[in-house]
Amino acid sequence: MRKIIILLLLTMSLFACDLGQFTQTQETPEYFISITNDPHPLVLGETAKIYATLRKERRGISACDIKFQQYNKNSSRDTLAEWRKMEERSPAGVYHGRTAVFDGVGAWMLEFKVKCRRGEKTFEFPYNVNVGESL
């Protein structure tokens, strides 16, 4: 079993390196969450792939409901974007989603709501949106 976990972690690290992704993490007593985005940095006028990985003691946590919303930190909280559901894909505990278009540069937040058997938690991750090379 230990060899499988090591192989899984190596595979995930190679996948992240190939996409040139960036990861942020937070930990609670219930689990460890890491959020990865592609592209990095986030680009004005584009969407991004978002990956959320939930783990507890090196094991993926499956069968959770995860949704997220994005908002510009300089905008009113009344204009928050719609919640976007993330879909679970293999390996266990890895969830995928896609943002809406980022319509402004500067400081943004991605807010995640994670609902598992152990309850519901909310996480916020800060991001910076840049002007792309083609703009």
N, C-alpha and C positions, 0 to 999 in steps of 0.2 A: 504494500500500500504506500509506503514511504517513497518508493521509486516512482510510482505513478504521480504522486503529488509534486515531486521534484521535476519530473518531466512536464507536467502541466504548467508549473510556474515558469520553466524555461521557455516553453512554447508561447506563453502569454507575453513574456518579456521580448521575445523575438518579434511577435506580432506588433507590439507597441513601437518597437524601434523601426520596423519597416514603414510604418505610417507616419513617423515623425511626430508622435503624439506627445501630449503633456498631461501629467496626472496630478491631482490634488486629493488628499485623503482626510478623513475625520474618523474618530473612534468613539464608540459609546460602550457601555457595559454589555449591550446586546450583540453588537457586531461592529465590524470595520467596513467602511465604505470608501471606495476610491472612484473618482470621476476622471475620465479621460476624454479629450476632444481631438478631433481631426477636421480641419487643419488647426495647427498651432503656429502662430497666434490666430485668434479669430479675426475675420476680415469683414469690413464694411460691405454691405450689399450682398452677402453670401450667407448660406446656412452652414451648419457643422454637424458632423456625426458625433453623438455623445454615447459613451459607454459607462455604465455603472457596474461596479463589481462589489458584491456583498460577501463577506467572509466572517466566519467565527472559528477561531482556533484552526486556521489553515483550510477550512472546508467552505466550499461555496454554499450560500444560502439560496435555495430556490423557492419558487411558488410565492413570491412577494409581489405586491402591486407597487409599482414605482411610477410616479409622474413628476414632471418638472415644468417650470415656467421660467422665462427669461425676462429681465427688465433692465433698463438703463438706470443706473443709480441717480442720475440727474433728473429723471422724469418723476412725475407724480405716481405714487403707488396706485392711484385710481386707474391708471392706464396700463396695468399689467397685462401681459400677453396671456393667451389661453393656456390651460394646462395641457401638456402633451404626455401621453402614456408611453412607457417604455416596454418593449417586448423582451421576454427572456429567450436567450439562445444558448446553445452549448458553448463552453462547459457550464455546469451548474453554477448559478449565482452571477452570471454575466447578463446584463440587460442592455439593449440598444435602443436608441432614439435619434431623432433629428430635430434641430432647432428650427425656429422660424428665421427669416432673414434678419440680420442685424442692421438696423436702419440708422445707426449713429455710432460715432467713434467714442472712445473713452471707457470709463468704468461701467461695467455691467455685472449683474448677479444672475446666477442660475440657482433657483430654489427647488429643492427636491423634497417630495413627500414619499416616505417609504413606509408601507404597511405590510407587516409580516405577522406571524403568529404571536410574536412578543409585543405587539402594539404598533403604534404609528409614531414616527419621528420625522422632524423637518430639519433639513440641512441647507445652508447657503454657502455657495462657493463664488468668490470674486473672480472676475475675468476682465481683460482689457481687449477692446476691439480696435483694430488698426485699419488704416487705409491700405488696400491691397496694392500690389505692384502694377496691376493693369489700370488702376484708377488714376 
